[in-house]
């Protein structure tokens, strides 16, 4: 079994171009330093520091707490290492090429709080509830999703639109993700 460590720089281009449909790219964009986080089940279930759940929650609270103006956050969670020689690699490669051109899109869902939004992200990424089940039907088998979330602050909470690139199987021995975040300060409509 071969393992490849991918740089995520090229993957960042896709969500940024998609994500600014509701918020102009020329607005004041604040990028946060990328963090590494584990996908290990118990760390995420306990919301421990260093888990994907904890790190995304910290990023969202940092972006939105105390913000008075309409803002938009872009959060990306991408595995650090992928397998290259495994059963289903041809299927995953075909899905990768297809979804890099046309990502899987899960339309806006609304949430009253960051905590409710974060709980949806956890359930979605685990293949639970309607959206999560639909995700894993479209990104099946050993293929792994790469998550790109566009989160917009609304007067009554938050909406999230998810853009998914379905790619090669992640290396579960590593179980580490790179989490990227940026905040776009959008003017009020």
Buried (B, 14 or more C-beta within 10 A) or exposed (E): EEBEEBEBEEBBEBBBEBBBEBBEEEBEBBEBEBBEBBBBEEBBEEEEEBBBBBBBBBBBEBBBEEEEEBBBBBBBBBBBBBBBEBEBBEBBBEBBEEBBEEBBBBEBBBBEEBEEBBBBBBBBBEBBEEBBEBBBEBBEEBBBBBBBBBBBBEEEBBBBBBBBBBBBBBBEEBBBBBBBBBBBBBEEE
